[in-house]
C-alpha cells in the first residue's frame, strides 16, 4: 500500500490511498498516524474502504501533498558509514571504530516537519545550507527493548527524509560537544508517501533494499547511491532506539545520509576551491528514491536574524 496526506479543496488534510496515479481519499478525516499501532489490519481495512467508497478521487500529480505523517519523535541515525568515511578520508582522518559498535543518532525537530513539495527557508544566519538524502522507517507497532531479529516487524513503512542542514552553524556548535542544535533545527521533509514494508520485499538485498537514491540541484544530478549500502540495518537501529524506552506508532527512525547524498560530503572531498557552492535562494532540490517517489522543493531566503545582547 502507498499512502499520502493531501490538502483538500476545503483546506482540510485528508488521508488517501494511492492507486495507479490517483488518490482515493478516505471518507473521514482520520489521520494516517491513527491507522497505525497494530499488525497492519487498520491500514488494510482503510485501504479497502477508500477504494470501495472514496470521499473523492484526485490525480496524484496535481495534489497538494502534506507530510504523510508528522512523527511524534524523529531519531536520525548514521547508517551509511561510507558517507562519513568519504568526508573524513579527504581530511586524512581514520574512522573511529566506535562508529561500528554504536549506531549513533540524534533527535531532530518535530515542529519543523514539512511536505515533499513545500518551500524550504534557509536557516537564519546560515550561508552553508545543505540537503541530506535519507530514508525514514516509520514505526507501526510500538514496543520497548525490541530484539534486533524482531524489530523489522514493527515497521509500518518507509518515506523519503531530508534533513536540511546549516553546515556552518553545525560546525560551530559541535565544538561545544552537545550535538547539533540550530545547525539541524530547520526544515525536515517527509514524503511524498508512506510505502508499506511489504511493497519493498521484491527489492530485499542484504540487510536493506536495493533501491536507487538520487538528488538533483537545479536539474543537475549531485548524489547517487543505493539503500543497501547501509552498514546498520533498520532492525538494528530500531532495537537500539528502543533500549530502555518505548517507541510509539508514527515515530521516525531515519537512515542518515547515503554516500554522496549531501553537499557537505562533496565539499570535504573536492575542497573549497573546486566545490561548486551551497544552496542559495531560487535553487530547486529534487530527491528521488526508487519506489518511494520524489520530493521537489524550492529554496527561499532566510529570515532576519535577531542578534543576542551578548554573543551572536
DOPADO-180785 format. One record per residue (C-alpha): residue number from 1; x, y, z. Coordinates in steps of 0.25 Angstrom, whole numbers, plus 5000, padded with zeros to 4 digits. Layout:
<rs>
+-----+------+------+------+
|  nr |   px |   py |   pz |
+-----+------+------+------+
| NUM |    X |    Y |    Z |
...
+-----+------+------+------+
</rs>
This chain:
<rs>
+-----+------+------+------+
|  nr |   px |   py |   pz |
+-----+------+------+------+
|   1 | 5000 | 5000 | 5000 |
|   2 | 5004 | 5014 | 4997 |
|   3 | 4998 | 5025 | 5006 |
|   4 | 4998 | 5041 | 5005 |
|   5 | 4993 | 5052 | 5013 |
|   6 | 4988 | 5063 | 5004 |
|   7 | 4982 | 5077 | 5006 |
|   8 | 4967 | 5076 | 5000 |
|   9 | 4960 | 5088 | 4994 |
|  10 | 4953 | 5091 | 5007 |
|  11 | 4967 | 5093 | 5014 |
|  12 | 4966 | 5080 | 5022 |
|  13 | 4977 | 5070 | 5022 |
|  14 | 4972 | 5056 | 5017 |
|  15 | 4978 | 5042 | 5017 |
|  16 | 4978 | 5036 | 5003 |
|  17 | 4981 | 5022 | 4997 |
|  18 | 4990 | 5023 | 4984 |
|  19 | 4986 | 5014 | 4973 |
|  20 | 4990 | 5015 | 4958 |
|  21 | 4994 | 5030 | 4959 |
|  22 | 4981 | 5034 | 4967 |
|  23 | 4978 | 5037 | 4981 |
|  24 | 4966 | 5031 | 4987 |
|  25 | 4962 | 5040 | 4999 |
|  26 | 4957 | 5034 | 5012 |
|  27 | 4942 | 5037 | 5015 |
|  28 | 4946 | 5043 | 5028 |
|  29 | 4957 | 5052 | 5034 |
|  30 | 4965 | 5041 | 5040 |
|  31 | 4980 | 5044 | 5041 |
|  32 | 4989 | 5033 | 5035 |
|  33 | 4997 | 5032 | 5048 |
|  34 | 4983 | 5028 | 5055 |
|  35 | 4983 | 5016 | 5046 |
|  36 | 4996 | 5010 | 5052 |
|  37 | 4998 | 5003 | 5064 |
|  38 | 4994 | 4988 | 5061 |
|  39 | 4999 | 4978 | 5051 |
|  40 | 4994 | 4986 | 5039 |
|  41 | 4980 | 4982 | 5039 |
|  42 | 4975 | 4996 | 5041 |
|  43 | 4983 | 5001 | 5029 |
|  44 | 4977 | 4989 | 5021 |
|  45 | 4963 | 4992 | 5025 |
|  46 | 4964 | 5007 | 5022 |
|  47 | 4970 | 5003 | 5008 |
|  48 | 4958 | 4994 | 5005 |
|  49 | 4949 | 5006 | 5010 |
|  50 | 4956 | 5016 | 5001 |
|  51 | 4955 | 5008 | 4989 |
|  52 | 4940 | 5004 | 4991 |
|  53 | 4935 | 5017 | 4995 |
|  54 | 4945 | 5029 | 4994 |
|  55 | 4942 | 5043 | 4999 |
|  56 | 4948 | 5047 | 4985 |
|  57 | 4958 | 5042 | 4975 |
|  58 | 4968 | 5052 | 4970 |
|  59 | 4981 | 5052 | 4962 |
|  60 | 4993 | 5049 | 4970 |
|  61 | 5002 | 5058 | 4961 |
|  62 | 4992 | 5070 | 4963 |
|  63 | 4991 | 5068 | 4978 |
|  64 | 4996 | 5078 | 4989 |
|  65 | 5003 | 5068 | 4998 |
|  66 | 5006 | 5070 | 5012 |
|  67 | 5015 | 5061 | 5020 |
|  68 | 5009 | 5047 | 5020 |
|  69 | 5011 | 5046 | 5035 |
|  70 | 5016 | 5057 | 5045 |
|  71 | 5025 | 5048 | 5054 |
|  72 | 5023 | 5050 | 5069 |
|  73 | 5038 | 5047 | 5070 |
|  74 | 5050 | 5047 | 5060 |
|  75 | 5063 | 5040 | 5062 |
|  76 | 5073 | 5042 | 5051 |
|  77 | 5084 | 5031 | 5051 |
|  78 | 5097 | 5030 | 5043 |
|  79 | 5095 | 5016 | 5036 |
|  80 | 5104 | 5019 | 5024 |
|  81 | 5118 | 5019 | 5029 |
|  82 | 5124 | 5021 | 5015 |
|  83 | 5117 | 5035 | 5016 |
|  84 | 5126 | 5038 | 5028 |
|  85 | 5138 | 5031 | 5022 |
|  86 | 5137 | 5039 | 5010 |
|  87 | 5137 | 5052 | 5017 |
|  88 | 5148 | 5048 | 5027 |
|  89 | 5157 | 5041 | 5017 |
|  90 | 5158 | 5055 | 5010 |
|  91 | 5164 | 5061 | 5023 |
|  92 | 5173 | 5049 | 5026 |
|  93 | 5164 | 5045 | 5038 |
|  94 | 5162 | 5030 | 5041 |
|  95 | 5148 | 5025 | 5044 |
|  96 | 5147 | 5023 | 5059 |
|  97 | 5144 | 5008 | 5062 |
|  98 | 5133 | 5013 | 5071 |
|  99 | 5124 | 5016 | 5059 |
| 100 | 5124 | 5001 | 5056 |
| 101 | 5120 | 4998 | 5070 |
| 102 | 5109 | 5008 | 5073 |
| 103 | 5098 | 5013 | 5063 |
| 104 | 5099 | 5027 | 5067 |
| 105 | 5087 | 5037 | 5065 |
| 106 | 5082 | 5050 | 5070 |
| 107 | 5067 | 5055 | 5072 |
| 108 | 5062 | 5065 | 5062 |
| 109 | 5051 | 5076 | 5062 |
| 110 | 5037 | 5070 | 5060 |
| 111 | 5032 | 5084 | 5059 |
| 112 | 5039 | 5087 | 5046 |
| 113 | 5033 | 5075 | 5038 |
| 114 | 5028 | 5079 | 5024 |
| 115 | 5023 | 5073 | 5012 |
| 116 | 5030 | 5068 | 4999 |
| 117 | 5027 | 5080 | 4991 |
| 118 | 5027 | 5091 | 5001 |
| 119 | 5038 | 5102 | 5000 |
| 120 | 5049 | 5102 | 5010 |
| 121 | 5055 | 5114 | 5016 |
| 122 | 5070 | 5115 | 5018 |
| 123 | 5073 | 5115 | 5033 |
| 124 | 5075 | 5128 | 5039 |
| 125 | 5090 | 5133 | 5039 |
| 126 | 5094 | 5121 | 5030 |
| 127 | 5102 | 5122 | 5017 |
| 128 | 5105 | 5108 | 5016 |
| 129 | 5092 | 5102 | 5014 |
| 130 | 5090 | 5087 | 5010 |
| 131 | 5081 | 5076 | 5008 |
| 132 | 5082 | 5061 | 5012 |
| 133 | 5077 | 5049 | 5004 |
| 134 | 5071 | 5039 | 5014 |
| 135 | 5060 | 5029 | 5016 |
| 136 | 5051 | 5028 | 5029 |
| 137 | 5045 | 5016 | 5034 |
| 138 | 5032 | 5019 | 5041 |
| 139 | 5028 | 5011 | 5054 |
| 140 | 5015 | 5004 | 5052 |
| 141 | 5014 | 4995 | 5065 |
| 142 | 5021 | 5001 | 5077 |
| 143 | 5030 | 4994 | 5087 |
| 144 | 5041 | 4994 | 5097 |
| 145 | 5054 | 4987 | 5097 |
| 146 | 5051 | 4980 | 5084 |
| 147 | 5061 | 4969 | 5079 |
| 148 | 5068 | 4972 | 5066 |
| 149 | 5063 | 4960 | 5060 |
| 150 | 5048 | 4964 | 5062 |
| 151 | 5050 | 4979 | 5060 |
| 152 | 5046 | 4980 | 5045 |
| 153 | 5032 | 4975 | 5049 |
| 154 | 5030 | 4988 | 5056 |
| 155 | 5032 | 4996 | 5043 |
| 156 | 5019 | 5001 | 5036 |
| 157 | 5026 | 5006 | 5024 |
| 158 | 5036 | 5016 | 5018 |
| 159 | 5037 | 5030 | 5013 |
| 160 | 5048 | 5039 | 5008 |
| 161 | 5054 | 5048 | 5018 |
| 162 | 5062 | 5061 | 5016 |
| 163 | 5070 | 5066 | 5028 |
| 164 | 5072 | 5081 | 5023 |
| 165 | 5085 | 5085 | 5030 |
| 166 | 5092 | 5099 | 5033 |
| 167 | 5106 | 5093 | 5032 |
| 168 | 5114 | 5106 | 5036 |
| 169 | 5105 | 5107 | 5049 |
| 170 | 5106 | 5092 | 5051 |
| 171 | 5121 | 5092 | 5050 |
| 172 | 5122 | 5104 | 5060 |
| 173 | 5112 | 5097 | 5070 |
| 174 | 5119 | 5084 | 5070 |
| 175 | 5131 | 5090 | 5077 |
| 176 | 5123 | 5090 | 5089 |
| 177 | 5121 | 5075 | 5089 |
| 178 | 5106 | 5076 | 5091 |
| 179 | 5101 | 5071 | 5078 |
| 180 | 5095 | 5078 | 5066 |
| 181 | 5085 | 5089 | 5070 |
| 182 | 5082 | 5101 | 5061 |
| 183 | 5090 | 5094 | 5050 |
| 184 | 5079 | 5084 | 5050 |
| 185 | 5067 | 5091 | 5055 |
| 186 | 5061 | 5096 | 5042 |
| 187 | 5052 | 5088 | 5032 |
| 188 | 5050 | 5073 | 5032 |
| 189 | 5044 | 5068 | 5019 |
| 190 | 5036 | 5055 | 5019 |
| 191 | 5029 | 5049 | 5007 |
| 192 | 5023 | 5048 | 4997 |
| 193 | 5016 | 5036 | 5002 |
| 194 | 5017 | 5025 | 5012 |
| 195 | 5020 | 5012 | 5005 |
| 196 | 5017 | 4999 | 5014 |
| 197 | 5029 | 4990 | 5016 |
| 198 | 5022 | 4978 | 5008 |
| 199 | 5023 | 4987 | 4995 |
| 200 | 5039 | 4987 | 4996 |
| 201 | 5041 | 4972 | 4999 |
| 202 | 5044 | 4969 | 4984 |
| 203 | 5056 | 4978 | 4986 |
| 204 | 5061 | 4972 | 4998 |
| 205 | 5076 | 4972 | 4998 |
| 206 | 5086 | 4968 | 5010 |
| 207 | 5081 | 4976 | 5022 |
| 208 | 5073 | 4986 | 5014 |
| 209 | 5067 | 4988 | 5000 |
| 210 | 5073 | 4990 | 4986 |
| 211 | 5067 | 5004 | 4983 |
| 212 | 5073 | 5015 | 4976 |
| 213 | 5075 | 5028 | 4983 |
| 214 | 5078 | 5041 | 4975 |
| 215 | 5078 | 5056 | 4977 |
| 216 | 5078 | 5068 | 4968 |
| 217 | 5080 | 5083 | 4969 |
| 218 | 5074 | 5091 | 4958 |
| 219 | 5073 | 5078 | 4950 |
| 220 | 5088 | 5074 | 4951 |
| 221 | 5090 | 5061 | 4958 |
| 222 | 5099 | 5063 | 4970 |
| 223 | 5096 | 5050 | 4978 |
| 224 | 5095 | 5035 | 4975 |
| 225 | 5095 | 5023 | 4984 |
| 226 | 5087 | 5011 | 4988 |
| 227 | 5079 | 5008 | 5000 |
| 228 | 5086 | 4994 | 5002 |
| 229 | 5099 | 5002 | 5005 |
| 230 | 5095 | 5003 | 5019 |
| 231 | 5104 | 4997 | 5030 |
| 232 | 5094 | 4997 | 5041 |
| 233 | 5081 | 4991 | 5037 |
| 234 | 5067 | 4997 | 5041 |
| 235 | 5065 | 4985 | 5050 |
| 236 | 5078 | 4988 | 5058 |
| 237 | 5075 | 5003 | 5059 |
| 238 | 5061 | 5001 | 5064 |
| 239 | 5065 | 4991 | 5074 |
| 240 | 5076 | 5001 | 5079 |
| 241 | 5066 | 5012 | 5079 |
| 242 | 5056 | 5004 | 5088 |
| 243 | 5066 | 5001 | 5099 |
| 244 | 5060 | 5005 | 5112 |
| 245 | 5049 | 5013 | 5105 |
| 246 | 5036 | 5011 | 5098 |
| 247 | 5035 | 5014 | 5083 |
| 248 | 5021 | 5019 | 5079 |
| 249 | 5014 | 5018 | 5066 |
| 250 | 5018 | 5028 | 5056 |
| 251 | 5032 | 5031 | 5061 |
| 252 | 5042 | 5032 | 5050 |
| 253 | 5055 | 5024 | 5050 |
| 254 | 5064 | 5031 | 5040 |
| 255 | 5075 | 5025 | 5032 |
| 256 | 5085 | 5036 | 5031 |
| 257 | 5091 | 5041 | 5018 |
| 258 | 5094 | 5031 | 5007 |
| 259 | 5108 | 5033 | 5001 |
| 260 | 5110 | 5045 | 4993 |
| 261 | 5096 | 5049 | 4998 |
| 262 | 5099 | 5063 | 5002 |
| 263 | 5107 | 5076 | 4998 |
| 264 | 5116 | 5075 | 5011 |
| 265 | 5122 | 5062 | 5006 |
| 266 | 5125 | 5068 | 4993 |
| 267 | 5131 | 5080 | 5000 |
| 268 | 5140 | 5071 | 5008 |
| 269 | 5145 | 5062 | 4996 |
| 270 | 5146 | 5074 | 4986 |
| 271 | 5152 | 5084 | 4995 |
| 272 | 5147 | 5099 | 4996 |
| 273 | 5154 | 5103 | 4983 |
| 274 | 5147 | 5093 | 4974 |
| 275 | 5134 | 5092 | 4982 |
| 276 | 5122 | 5098 | 4973 |
| 277 | 5115 | 5104 | 4985 |
| 278 | 5104 | 5103 | 4995 |
| 279 | 5089 | 5104 | 4993 |
| 280 | 5084 | 5119 | 4991 |
| 281 | 5070 | 5125 | 4989 |
| 282 | 5064 | 5121 | 4976 |
| 283 | 5070 | 5107 | 4975 |
| 284 | 5061 | 5095 | 4974 |
| 285 | 5065 | 5082 | 4981 |
| 286 | 5059 | 5069 | 4976 |
| 287 | 5061 | 5056 | 4983 |
| 288 | 5057 | 5042 | 4977 |
| 289 | 5057 | 5029 | 4984 |
| 290 | 5052 | 5017 | 4975 |
| 291 | 5038 | 5012 | 4979 |
| 292 | 5037 | 5023 | 4990 |
| 293 | 5035 | 5035 | 4980 |
| 294 | 5040 | 5049 | 4978 |
| 295 | 5041 | 5061 | 4987 |
| 296 | 5044 | 5075 | 4980 |
| 297 | 5046 | 5087 | 4987 |
| 298 | 5049 | 5102 | 4985 |
| 299 | 5060 | 5109 | 4994 |
| 300 | 5055 | 5122 | 5000 |
| 301 | 5063 | 5133 | 5007 |
| 302 | 5066 | 5133 | 5022 |
| 303 | 5058 | 5142 | 5031 |
| 304 | 5065 | 5153 | 5038 |
| 305 | 5074 | 5149 | 5050 |
| 306 | 5071 | 5156 | 5063 |
| 307 | 5084 | 5157 | 5070 |
| 308 | 5086 | 5153 | 5084 |
| 309 | 5090 | 5164 | 5094 |
| 310 | 5104 | 5157 | 5096 |
| 311 | 5110 | 5147 | 5087 |
| 312 | 5103 | 5144 | 5073 |
+-----+------+------+------+
</rs>
